[in-house]
């Protein structure tokens, strides 16, 4: 079944999934488009071949285009604002985001703000444009983001460590084509898959979880445990890449349904906002297992339903919280993850500034999702252990 393609409507996005769906359907997605701005990072779109394939169709269709290739991991508001300035000059009728979460998130924000006269900081602080803006096509290149099927975007306010997640909009059309994930490096493969794992786990254990989310999250984690090692051993394994991409897509639906993640992402946003060179998935892995302890203690039935795919002996009881924590850590260790916060230049002296922001973002966004009380002492404990 893995090679069978499909199209599905999720939220407000039409998603094409499967090997070859981009080349087969991009012309249809571009109907009515006269000018397009392509949004990418420096190299991923080129290396994957996705940029070549999109440009080929644009040129065959005589659609004028430009490429903005300055998006970086953990993008800042200044990058979004720069993209908006280029859009104002070029006046396209569509945005085509080719990349992972950082690229798609940047394009979501720019698409909404184009023509509104607002800066990205204005939007983050509550000012809203009158419409969802430009047509947005997303070509996803990783099996971790979920941004191709959800309405969220994340950006760091320039000059601060404030990495903010917010509901923005869905893409109009998205492509999950695993052919373009074959060029992900080993680290990118591991980090993005870990991101999908925590999307599933946090959604399933959120206060806003439900039967649908539990079912999708369990399916996502089941396939991650089945296929991650295969991809790490053979990065050109298209079947395994497809199943990891499917897992990531399911986890994206989970976070969209539950209106986000909870404490693991809240804490990680503080650290990668402070150090943008900290890969998002790596930050989640460093911090995640200890928070799993508290999560399993609070909602053991939901937690055990997900983690049984890592360790079938985990029981849906609070007393198995330590076992749950160890299962997640061993899963990460066994797949070659061994980083600490200190590997990215984060020190004890940085914790106050970071945790001040984390406390703020929990109150503003994540608090209603977290299934247990969070105080400064808990945050300090998790952060110090992760150093």
N, C-alpha and C positions, 0 to 999 in steps of 0.2 A: 503493500500500500504506500510505502514512503515516496515512491516516484510519481504518484497520481497528483495532478494539479487540481486546485479548486479556487473558487472565488466565493467570498463570504462578506456580508455586511456586518460590521462590528461598530456599535455606536453610530458615528456619522461618517465612517470611512469604509470605502470599498477596498477590501484586501485581496490581492492575488497571491497565492501561495504555491510554491513548488519549483522544481528545477526547470528553468527555461521560461518562466512566466513573464519576465521582464521583456525580453526580445519579442515574445509573441503578442504582448498586450500594450506596450508603451505607446504605439501609434494611436490606439483607441483612447488612451488616457490624455493624449495631447490634442484631441479634437477641439477645435475652437481657439486654440492657443496661437497667437501670432508672434509673441516675443517671450522668451523664457530666461530667467536668471537661474543658473545652476549654483547651488551652495554646497561646498565640500570642505574637507580639510586638505592639507598639502599633498598627501600621497595616497590615502586609502582608496579613493574613487578611481584613481589612475591604475594602481597596482592590481586592484580587483578585476579590472576590465569593465566595470559598470559605466564609468564615464565615457569610455570609447563607444559602448553600445548605445547609450543615450544620445550622444552627439551625432552618431551615424544616422539615427532616425530624425533628429532635428534638421540635419543638413538635407536629408532626402525629402523632407517635408517643407523645405525652404522656410523654416522657422528661425528667426534671428535669435541669437543667444549670447550671453556672457557668462563667465565663470568667476565666482567669488570663492577663493580657496584658502581663506585665512582663519577658518574656525579651528580652535584648539580644544583639547580636552578640558573639561570643567570651564566652559566659556564664560566670559565676563559680559557685563552689559555694554561695555564700550565696543565689543565686537558686533553685537546686535545693532547698536546705533550706527556703526560704520557700514554695515550691510544695508540698513535702511537708507542711508545717504546715497549709496550706489543705486538702490532701487528707484529713488526719487529722480535720479538723472536718467536712468535707462527706461523707466516706465514699462515694465513687463506686464504681461497678462497672466503669468504663472511663475511660481517658484518650484524648482525641482531640487529637493534635498537628497544628496547621495552620500550616505555615511551612517555612522552609529548614532547614539543618543545625543551627543553634543551637537552634531550637525542638524539633526531633525529638530531638536529643541530650539536651536538658534533660528531655524527657518520658521518654526511655528510663531515665535515672538515677532519676527520681522514681517511675516505675512499679515498678522493682526494689526501691527502698528503702522504699516505702510500707508501713507496718505492721511494719517490721523493728526499729524503735528505733535504727537506725544513722543517723549523719550522713553526708553525702556525702564528707567528708574521711576518715571511717572506711573507707568503701568503696574509695576511691582507694588507701589505705594497706594494703589487703589483707583487711579484714573482709568476709565475704560473707553475704548473706541466704540463706534456705533455698529460695527459689523465684524465678521470674521476675516474680512480682507481678501487678499489674493488667493487664487486657486493654488493649492499646495499638493504636490506629488512627492511622496517619500519613497526612496529606494534604500532599504535597510541593508547594512553590510555586516551586522554582528548578530550573534545569538545571545543577546543580553539586555538590549535596551527596553523593549516593550513600547517605545515611544511611537512606533509606527501604527499602533492600534489603540493608544490611549490619548487623553486630552491634556496631559501634563507637559510642562517644560521646566527646566532648571537652569538658572544663571546666577553668577556671583556678581554682586554690586561692585563695580570697579572702585578700587582704593580701599576696600574693606575685606573682611573674611566672610561676609554675609552671603552664603549660598542659599538662594531661595527657590523652592519648588512651588508651582502654582498651576491651577487649571487654566489653560489658554484656549486650545481648540484641537480638534482632530485634523489630521490630513484629510484631503478629499479622496485621494487614491493612494494606496500603499502597495509596495512590492516586497514580499519576503521570498527572495530567490536564493537558495543555498549555494548556487554556483559561485556567487560572489563572496562567500565566506571561506572559500578554500584557501585564500591567501592570508588569512589571519595567522599571526605568529603564535607560537606556543603560549606565551604569556597572555596575549590578547584572548586566545581561546579560553584559557583558564579563568581569567578575570571576568570576561563577559558572561561566561556560564555561571560563575559564582553570583554575579548580579542577578541573573534570572532565578537562581535558587532562592536567594533572599527575597526577591519579589514574591515568589510563591509562598515561602514560609511566613513572611510577615503578613501577607494578605490573609492567609488561612488562619492566623492566630490573632488577627485584628478584632477589635470590638465590633467592627462593621462586617465581619465575615458572615457567610451564609452557606447553605448547602451547595449552591452552584460553585462558589469560590473554592470551597473545600475539595470538591470533585476535580475541578480544573487544576488546582494547586497540586493535588496528589498525583494527577497524571503528569504534570510538568516535572515534578521531582523524580518520579519513577523513571522517566526517559533520560533525565540528566544522569542518574546513577547507572543506567544501562549503557549510555553512549559516550560519556565524557572520556573515559579511558581509551576507547577506540580512537577517538579523534586525536588525543594527545600522542598516541602511538603511530597514527597515520593521518596527518593533517589533510590529506587529499581524499579521505573517505567520505564520499558524497552522501551516502545513506546516513551515516552517523551525523554529519553536519546538518542534514535535513531534519533529523529528529531533535537535535539540539535547538535548531531554529524554531521548530514547532513548539518545543518546551518553552522557549523564551516568549513566543507569541501568546501561548496560554497564560503565562505568568503576567504578561502585559494586560490581558483582559482582566485578570484577577485584581491588579492594582487599580485599574480603571473602575471596576465594580465596587471596590471598597473605599474609593476616594483616597488612595495612597497607601503607603507602607506605615511602619511605626518606628520604634526606637532605634533599631540598627541603622536605618537610613538617616534618621534625625541626627544621630551622633556622627555618622560618617560625613554628612554634609558640613559639619563644623570643621572637621580635620582637612578635607579636600578643598574647602573654601580657604583655609589658612595656607595650605600647600597644594596648589593646583596640579603640581607634578605627581601627586599621589593618585594613582589610578583608582577610579571609583570602586571597581570590583575588589581590588586589593584592600582598600580601606574597609569595605564590608567584611571581608574575610578576617582581617586583623581584629575587628571589634565584635564580630557576630556571635562566635560560639559562647562567649560569656553572657551575652544578652539572651541567648537561647535558654540558658539555665533559668533565668527569671521568667521567661515566657512559658517554658514548660511547667514551671511551678504554678503559674497562674491559670493556664488553660491547657492542662495535660491531655485532654481528649483530642483537641484540635492539633496540638503539637505532635502527639504520638502518631496520629493518622498520617502526617507528612513524613516524620522521621523514621517510620518503620521501614522505609525503603533504604535507609542507611544502616539501620540495626533493627532487625525484626523482633529483638527481645525487649525493646523499649515499651513500657507499659503506659497506659493512659492514667497515670497516677502522679501526684506531685512529688512523691519520693524518688521518682526516676529522673528528676531534673538534672542531677549530676551526670547520669548516664547519657541523657540527651545532649548535654554540652560536649561531653567527650566524643560522642558519635559524630557530631558536626566537625569538631577539631580534627579527628582522625580522618574523616572524609577529605578534608582540605589537605592535611599533611600527606596522605597517601597519593594525592594527585600532584604533589610537588610544591605546595604552597608553604613558604617558610619565612614570610616577611613580618617585620615589626614596624611600629610607627617611627621608631628611632632610625630605621633604614632610610626614611625620607626626611630626616633632619628635624624631626619634632622632639622637643625636650620637655621635661617637667615644667620648666619656666614658662612654656607656652600654654599650659593647660588652662590657666585662669581665663585668658582672653577667649580661647576656643569654647570652653564650657559655659561662659557667660552667654555666648551666642546660642549654644545648643539649648540652654534653658529657655531662652527667648523663643526659639523656633518651635520647641515643644508646646509652649503655651499658645502660640499663634496658629500652628498647623497640625502637629502630630499628636497632641495630647489626647484627643478624643478617640484615637485609634489604639493607643497603647493599653494593653490589657492588665496592667499592674501600676501601682503608684511609683512615680519616679521622683527622687530627690537628688540634691547635689552630691550627697555621699555615694549614692549608687553610681552616678556618672563619673565621679572621681575614681572609684574603685575600678570600673571597667577601663577607663583611660590609662590609669597607671599600670594595670596588668598588661595592656596592649603595647606599652613602650618597649 
